[in-house]
Structure formats: structure tokens, C-alpha cells
Amino acid sequence: MNKYQEALDILHGFANGNLTRETTCDYQREKNDEYKDILQELVAKATPKKPSFDKSWEYEEIKDIYNEDGSINEIICLCPNCHKHSIYDSEYGVRFDYCHECGQALDWSDEE
């Protein structure tokens, strides 16, 4: 069982009244806090974020991911979570909804 499923199962037990925070031991309370953090990690990845700027383009006088017309220049973008180029297929001109490396959801809207 992966860590996400384990956390969900424990919290599901609390939600159904099978477990209560008062009746669990200190160890289980610490584990529950850990499970909360694990699920927060999933929420953060599922919340779309703007791509980040690949700083290796700074020598080209480029300062951010936007073109002059306000659209996003995919070539100079990185995943905001893992900072890899796994968010755009330049061969086919396809913007991915999620990073292929870490699963971070992406917001490709042109608004800042």
C-alpha cells in the first residue's frame, strides 16, 4: 500500500467514527499528523501552478515566461515543483496538464 492510500484509509476511519483522536495513542496522533502532511502534498500537486522560468535563458535578456503579447513562451518554462522540462512537448507543440516527472498540475493561462 502506498503512503497516500494509507493516509486516506486512516483518515477515512476517523471520518466514519471508527477511530477518534481522543482514543488513539500518542504514536497514532503523530502518524495522523504525518498523514495530514502527506495528503496536503497531494492537494498541493493537484492545485494548478504557473510554470516557472528557466533561468538559463537570462543571458538572452529574457526575464520571465511571458512573451511581449502576454502569452506564455513554453520553451523557457519549467515545472514549478520539480524544475524539469517535462511539461511541454516541443516536437508536437503540446502543453501538458501535468508534469510528467512529478505530477504537478499546471496553469497555462496567459494571465499573471
Sequence and secondary structure as in RCSB ss.txt:
>XXXX:A:sequence
MNKYQEALDILHGFANGNLTRETTCDYQREKNDEYKDILQELVAKATPKKPSFDKSWEYEEIKDIYNEDGSINEI
ICLCPNCHKHSIYDSEYGVRFDYCHECGQALDWSDEE
>XXXX:A:secstr
  HHHHHHHHHHHHHTTSS TTTS HHHHHHHHHHHHHHHHHHHHHS B  EE GGGGGGT  SSB TTS B GG
GEE TTT  STTEETTTTEE SB TTT  BB   S  
